[in-house]
């Protein structure tokens, strides 16, 4: 039974390692959630003076309530982990108490046995009563080990008692953590109830002003349709202009290509003429070097033959020395002539190579000077999903496509982009390099169109702008300051169009 219980406790302790990690993870999550709640509180405090009856404000309240509930649920899980820890500590204490009881009983048995064994009790008599020296030594060793055994058992009792005290302290610690957690839970529940009431009050306020807000929403929908109509018209005109420009550019490109080809042909002919002259000179130099090399070789051969004849005829030493010197000079001249020949051949090969390189370089230079092939492509589509968000910090309150209103279910919104609620003073940023094609005033606010090849990014509801038409912009360039919407919230209307078709921006930017 004891073995089974020990095995069960071992499993609990082993699982406790993972439970501890889960508890720490929950604590980290709660810390992050509380940080987000703090940020939302700051945003709500900043915007409630402007307009409480806004979808952005309601979304922030809902988001904060959701985070609160997550914190409460995590606290519940953490409480269960602590209760498991307390239970395991109690099991350990019970196990340790049983083991301590056994140790004390065994130690008591040892002491009783020692008392009954008189020879062991009187160590000197026990040793001296030995029959011989060998037996005396064995008895001494026995007494030594017996004493060590007693000390070991006493130490085990002491250690087990300390272990019990340690587990009792841990249990008290976990109980304290649980008490603190229960207090925290109580506060969280109170806060959640308060915020649920605030949310309900806000919904009641929406319902109370339903007629007014519905009228404003319908007016805003009308304005959104007008905005969409104007955007379509502007983009259609931009596409028409771009196509006309592209056609004109294509014709100009063809003319530049024709002129460039003519200029490149003339330049190549000039280079080839210069090359023929250099090749002729190089060939003449090579032939001369070949003739010099042949003469030098013949002379060296004759000198060698003369030297041989001098050696054979055993003539005077000075004549022999002169012959050897002449032979060496002839060999050096032959070597120099061969080196000169090799240099001439290398020069001829280099001229041929340099000519081809010069012709290629000349063609590229002429094409560049005529502006052929200078159009720069863009890779907007290739960066889908990796573009920056149009604001540093904001919350998407209206998504792309047909979306039901979060309060008035009888109203369905048609959005060709997304709406992002931001803090006052927030600036819109360009999400990708491009060119500002136009800036329009639509529905009393400014709208900036940025062209990226066949794509457009559109930034609406700006109170003022920081760019101008035909300006090249980069990712992160400030476009303008975001203005207030009809309900008083500071909202950016952000859209992406592929030609004349709107696409969901959340599929393109990082959010």
C-alpha positions in Angstrom: 0.0 0.0 0.0 2.8 2.4 0.9 4.6 1.6 -2.4 1.5 2.4 -4.4 1.0 5.6 -2.5 4.6 6.6 -3.1 4.2 5.9 -6.8 1.1 8.1 -6.9 2.9 10.9 -5.1 5.9 10.6 -7.6 3.5 11.0 -10.5 2.0 14.1 -8.9 5.4 15.6 -8.2 6.5 14.9 -11.8 3.3 16.5 -13.2 3.9 19.4 -10.8 6.9 20.5 -12.8 4.7 21.0 -15.9 2.0 22.6 -13.7 4.5 25.1 -12.4 5.5 26.1 -16.0 1.8 26.4 -16.9 1.2 28.6 -13.8 4.1 30.9 -14.7 2.8 31.1 -18.3 -0.6 32.1 -17.0 1.0 34.8 -14.8 2.8 36.2 -17.8 -0.4 36.2 -19.9 -2.2 38.0 -17.1 0.6 40.6 -16.9 0.3 41.2 -20.7 -3.5 41.3 -20.6 -3.4 43.9 -17.7 -1.0 46.0 -19.8 -3.4 46.0 -22.7 -6.3 46.9 -20.4 -4.2 49.8 -19.1 -3.6 51.0 -22.7 -7.3 50.7 -23.5 -8.3 52.7 -20.3 -5.9 55.5 -21.4 -7.5 55.4 -24.9 -11.1 55.5 -23.5 -10.2 58.3 -21.1 -8.8 60.2 -24.0 -11.8 59.7 -26.3 -14.8 59.8 -24.0 -14.7 63.5 -23.9 -15.1 63.6 -27.7 -18.0 61.2 -28.2 -19.1 58.2 -26.2 -21.7 57.2 -28.8 -19.2 56.0 -31.3 -18.6 52.4 -32.6 -14.9 52.9 -31.7 -15.7 53.7 -28.1 -18.1 50.7 -27.9 -15.5 48.4 -29.5 -12.9 49.5 -26.9 -15.3 48.9 -24.1 -16.1 45.4 -25.5 -12.4 44.7 -26.0 -11.5 45.7 -22.4 -14.4 43.6 -21.0 -13.1 40.6 -23.0 -9.6 41.1 -21.6 -10.9 41.3 -18.1 -12.8 38.0 -18.5 -9.6 36.4 -19.9 -7.7 37.6 -16.8 -10.4 36.2 -14.5 -10.4 32.8 -16.4 -6.6 32.7 -16.1 -6.9 33.5 -12.4 -9.3 30.6 -12.0 -6.8 28.2 -13.7 -4.0 29.6 -11.6 -6.1 29.0 -8.4 -6.6 25.4 -9.4 -2.8 25.0 -9.9 -2.2 26.4 -6.4 -4.9 24.1 -4.9 -3.1 21.2 -6.6 0.2 22.4 -5.1 -1.4 22.6 -1.6 -2.8 19.1 -2.0 0.6 17.7 -3.1 2.4 19.4 -0.2 -0.1 17.8 2.2 0.5 14.4 0.6 4.3 14.9 1.0 3.8 16.0 4.7 1.7 12.8 5.4 4.3 10.6 3.6 7.2 12.3 5.5 5.4 11.8 8.8 4.9 8.1 8.1 8.5 7.7 7.2 9.6 9.7 10.2 7.5 7.4 12.4 9.2 4.3 10.9 12.7 5.8 11.4 12.0 6.7 15.0 10.7 3.1 15.7 13.7 1.5 14.1 16.0 3.8 16.0 14.3 2.9 19.3 14.7 -0.8 18.5 18.4 -0.2 17.9 18.7 1.5 21.3 16.8 -1.3 23.1 19.0 -3.9 21.4 22.1 -2.1 22.4 20.9 -1.9 26.0 20.2 -5.6 26.1 23.6 -6.5 24.7 25.8 -5.9 27.7 29.0 -6.6 25.8 28.3 -3.8 23.4 27.2 -1.5 26.2 30.5 -1.9 27.9 32.8 -1.5 25.0 36.1 -2.1 26.8 34.9 -5.4 28.4 33.5 -6.5 25.0 37.0 -6.0 23.4 39.1 -7.4 26.2 37.0 -10.6 26.5 38.2 -11.6 23.0 39.9 -14.9 22.7 42.7 -13.6 20.5 44.0 -10.4 18.8 42.2 -11.2 15.6 38.8 -11.4 17.3 39.6 -8.2 19.3 40.2 -6.3 16.0 37.0 -7.7 14.5 35.1 -6.5 17.6 36.6 -3.1 17.4 35.6 -2.8 13.7 32.1 -4.0 14.6 31.7 -1.4 17.3 32.9 1.3 14.9 30.4 0.3 12.2 27.6 0.0 14.8 28.3 3.5 16.1 28.2 4.9 12.5 25.0 3.1 11.8 23.4 4.7 14.9 24.7 8.2 13.8 23.3 7.6 10.3 19.8 6.7 11.6 19.8 9.7 13.9 20.8 11.9 10.9 18.0 10.4 8.8 15.5 11.3 11.5 16.8 14.9 11.7 16.7 15.3 7.9 13.2 13.9 7.6 12.0 16.3 10.3 13.6 19.2 8.3 11.9 18.0 5.1 8.6 18.0 6.9 9.1 21.6 8.1 10.1 22.7 4.6 6.9 21.1 3.1 4.8 22.8 5.9 6.4 26.2 5.0 5.7 25.6 1.2 2.1 24.7 2.0 1.7 27.9 4.1 3.2 29.8 1.1 0.7 28.3 -1.3 -2.2 28.9 1.0 -1.1 32.6 1.2 -0.9 32.8 -2.6 -4.4 31.3 -2.8 -5.8 33.8 -0.3 -4.2 36.7 -2.3 -5.6 35.2 -5.5 -9.1 35.0 -4.1 -8.9 38.7 -3.1 -7.7 39.5 -6.6 -10.5 37.5 -8.1 -13.0 39.2 -6.0 -11.7 42.6 -7.2 -11.7 41.4 -10.8 -15.3 40.2 -10.5 -16.4 43.5 -9.0 -14.6 45.4 -11.9 -16.2 43.0 -14.5 -19.6 43.7 -13.1 -19.0 47.4 -13.2 -17.8 47.3 -16.7 -20.7 45.1 -17.9 -23.0 47.7 -16.4 -21.1 50.4 -18.2 -21.4 48.5 -21.5 -25.1 48.0 -20.9 -25.6 51.7 -20.1 -23.7 52.5 -23.3 -26.0 50.2 -25.3 -29.0 51.7 -23.7 -27.7 55.2 -24.6 -27.4 53.9 -28.2 -30.9 52.6 -28.1 -32.2 55.8 -26.6 -30.6 57.8 -29.4 -31.4 55.2 -32.1 -33.4 57.6 -34.3 -30.7 60.2 -34.4 -27.8 57.8 -34.7 -29.6 55.8 -37.4 -30.2 59.0 -39.4 -26.5 59.9 -39.0 -25.5 56.4 -40.1 -27.6 56.5 -43.2 -26.2 59.9 -44.0 -22.7 58.5 -43.5 -23.6 55.6 -45.8 -24.7 58.1 -48.4 -21.5 59.9 -48.1 -19.5 56.6 -48.3 -21.4 55.8 -51.5 -20.5 59.2 -52.9 -16.9 58.7 -51.8 -16.8 55.3 -53.5 -18.3 56.8 -56.7 -15.8 59.6 -56.8 -12.9 57.2 -56.0 -14.0 55.0 -58.9 -14.3 58.0 -61.2 -10.8 59.3 -60.2 -9.2 55.9 -60.5 -10.8 55.4 -63.9 -9.4 58.7 -65.1 -6.0 57.9 -63.6 -6.1 54.6 -65.5 -7.1 56.3 -68.7 -4.3 58.8 -68.3 -1.8 56.1 -67.4 -2.8 54.0 -70.5 -2.5 57.1 -72.8 0.9 57.9 -71.2 1.9 54.2 -71.6 1.0 54.2 -75.3 2.9 57.5 -75.8 5.8 56.1 -73.9 5.7 52.9 -75.9 5.9 54.9 -79.2 8.6 57.1 -77.7 10.5 54.0 -76.5 10.3 52.5 -80.0 11.7 55.7 -81.6 14.4 55.9 -79.0 15.2 52.3 -79.7 15.4 52.9 -83.4 17.7 55.9 -82.9 19.8 54.1 -80.3 20.2 51.1 -82.7 21.5 53.5 -85.4 23.9 55.2 -83.0 25.0 51.9 -81.6 25.6 50.5 -85.1 27.8 53.6 -86.0 29.7 53.2 -82.7 30.3 49.5 -83.3 31.6 50.3 -86.9 34.0 52.9 -85.5 35.2 50.5 -82.9 35.7 47.7 -85.5 37.6 50.1 -87.8 39.9 51.0 -84.9 40.2 47.4 -84.1 41.2 46.4 -87.7 44.0 49.0 -87.6 45.2 47.8 -84.2 45.0 44.2 -85.4 47.0 45.0 -88.5 49.7 46.7 -86.4 49.7 43.8 -84.0 49.9 41.3 -86.8 52.9 43.1 -88.3 54.5 43.3 -85.0 53.8 39.5 -84.5 55.3 38.6 -87.9 58.4 40.8 -87.2 58.7 39.1 -83.8 58.4 35.6 -85.5 61.2 36.6 -88.0 63.4 37.9 -85.2 62.8 34.8 -83.2 63.7 32.6 -86.2 66.8 34.5 -86.9 67.8 34.4 -83.2 67.1 30.6 -83.1 69.2 30.0 -86.3 72.0 32.2 -84.9 71.9 30.3 -81.6 72.1 27.0 -83.5 75.1 28.1 -85.5 76.8 29.3 -82.4 76.3 26.0 -80.7 77.7 24.2 -83.8 80.7 26.5 -83.8 81.3 25.9 -80.2 81.1 22.1 -80.8 83.6 22.4 -83.6 86.0 24.5 -81.4 85.8 21.9 -78.6 86.4 19.1 -81.1 89.4 20.7 -82.7 90.8 21.6 -79.3 91.7 25.1 -80.4 92.9 27.9 -78.2 91.1 28.6 -74.9 90.3 32.2 -75.8 88.5 31.2 -79.0 86.6 28.6 -77.1 85.6 31.1 -74.5 84.5 33.6 -77.2 82.4 30.9 -78.8 80.7 30.0 -75.6 80.0 33.7 -74.9 78.6 34.2 -78.4 76.4 31.0 -77.9 75.0 32.4 -74.6 74.3 35.8 -76.2 72.5 34.1 -79.1 70.5 32.0 -76.7 69.5 35.1 -74.7 68.5 36.9 -77.9 66.4 33.9 -78.9 64.7 33.8 -75.5 63.9 37.6 -75.7 62.6 37.1 -79.3 60.3 34.3 -78.1 59.0 36.4 -75.2 58.4 39.3 -77.6 56.5 36.9 -79.9 54.3 35.6 -77.0 53.6 39.2 -75.9 52.5 40.1 -79.5 50.1 37.1 -79.6 48.7 38.1 -76.2 48.3 41.7 -77.3 46.4 40.5 -80.4 44.1 38.3 -78.3 43.5 41.2 -75.8 42.6 43.6 -78.7 40.0 41.1 -79.9 38.5 40.7 -76.3 38.6 44.5 -75.6 36.9 45.1 -78.9 33.9 42.9 -77.9 33.7 44.5 -74.4 33.9 48.0 -75.9 31.1 47.2 -78.3 28.9 45.9 -75.5 29.7 48.9 -73.3 29.1 51.3 -76.2 25.7 49.7 -76.9 24.6 50.0 -73.3 25.8 53.6 -73.1 23.9 54.6 -76.2 20.7 52.8 -75.1 21.0 54.6 -71.7 21.6 58.0 -73.3 18.5 57.5 -75.5 16.4 56.4 -72.4 15.7 52.9 -73.8 14.5 50.3 -71.2 14.6 52.8 -68.3 11.1 52.1 -66.9 11.2 51.0 -63.3 8.7 48.2 -62.3 7.1 47.9 -58.9 6.6 44.9 -56.7 3.4 46.0 -54.8 1.7 42.6 -55.3 4.8 40.6 -54.3 4.7 42.3 -50.9 1.2 41.3 -50.1 0.8 40.7 -46.3 4.2 42.3 -45.5 3.3 46.0 -45.9 3.3 48.4 -42.9 0.0 49.5 -41.2 -1.1 53.0 -42.2 -0.9 54.2 -38.5 1.5 53.6 -35.6 -1.4 52.5 -33.3 -5.1 52.0 -34.0 -8.1 49.7 -33.8 -10.0 48.5 -36.8 -13.7 49.4 -36.2 -15.2 48.6 -39.6 -14.0 45.8 -41.8 -14.1 45.3 -45.5 -17.2 44.1 -47.3 -20.8 43.7 -46.0 -20.8 44.1 -42.3 -23.7 44.3 -39.8 -23.7 47.3 -37.5 -22.5 46.2 -34.0 -25.6 47.8 -32.3 -28.3 48.4 -34.9 -28.7 45.0 -36.5 -31.1 46.3 -39.1 -28.3 48.3 -40.7 -25.8 46.6 -43.0 -22.7 48.5 -44.0 -20.9 48.2 -47.4 -17.2 49.0 -46.9 -14.7 49.2 -49.8 -11.9 49.5 -47.2 -11.4 49.5 -43.4 -11.9 52.2 -40.8 -9.2 52.6 -38.1 -10.0 54.4 -34.8 -6.9 56.3 -33.6 -6.0 58.9 -30.9 -6.3 62.6 -31.7 -3.3 64.0 -33.6 -2.4 60.6 -35.2 -0.8 60.9 -38.7 -1.5 58.5 -41.6 1.6 56.9 -43.1 2.2 55.5 -46.6 2.3 51.7 -46.6 4.5 51.2 -49.7 6.7 53.3 -52.1 4.7 55.0 -54.9 3.7 58.3 -56.4 0.9 60.7 -55.1 -1.4 60.8 -58.1 -4.0 63.2 -56.8 -5.4 64.9 -53.6 -9.1 65.5 -53.5 -11.5 67.2 -51.1 -14.4 64.8 -50.7 -17.3 65.2 -48.1 -15.4 68.1 -46.5 -12.2 66.1 -45.8 -9.1 65.4 -47.8 -8.4 62.2 -49.6 -4.9 61.2 -50.9 -4.4 58.7 -53.7 -1.0 57.0 -54.0 -0.3 55.0 -57.2 1.8 51.8 -57.0 1.8 50.6 -60.7 -1.6 49.0 -61.2 -2.6 49.4 -57.5 -3.8 52.4 -55.5 -3.8 53.1 -51.8 -6.3 55.6 -50.6 -6.2 57.6 -47.3 -9.5 59.4 -46.5 -10.9 61.6 -43.7 -7.7 63.7 -43.4 -7.9 67.1 -41.7 -4.7 68.2 -43.5 -2.1 66.7 -45.8 1.7 66.7 -45.9 2.3 65.6 -49.5 1.5 67.0 -52.9 0.5 65.6 -56.3 3.2 63.8 -58.3 5.4 63.5 -55.2 7.3 60.3 -54.9 6.7 58.7 -51.4 8.3 55.8 -49.5 6.9 53.4 -47.0 6.4 55.4 -43.8 6.1 58.8 -45.5 3.6 61.0 -43.5 0.5 61.5 -45.7 -1.6 63.7 -43.4 -3.3 64.2 -40.0 -6.4 62.1 -39.4 -9.6 64.0 -38.8 -12.8 63.3 -36.8 -15.7 61.2 -38.2 -19.5 62.1 -38.0 -19.7 60.5 -34.5 -16.8 62.5 -33.2 -14.3 59.6 -33.3 -10.9 60.1 -34.9 -11.0 57.6 -37.8 -8.9 56.9 -40.9 -10.7 55.4 -43.9 -8.1 53.3 -45.6 -8.6 51.5 -49.0 -6.6 49.5 -51.5 -7.7 49.1 -55.1 -6.4 46.8 -57.8 -7.2 48.8 -60.8 -10.9 49.5 -60.5 -11.6 46.7 -58.0 -11.3 47.3 -54.2 -9.6 44.6 -52.1 -9.5 43.9 -48.4 -6.6 45.9 -46.9 -6.2 43.5 -44.0 -5.0 40.9 -46.5 -2.2 43.2 -47.6 -1.0 45.1 -44.5 0.4 43.8 -41.2 -2.1 44.2 -38.4 
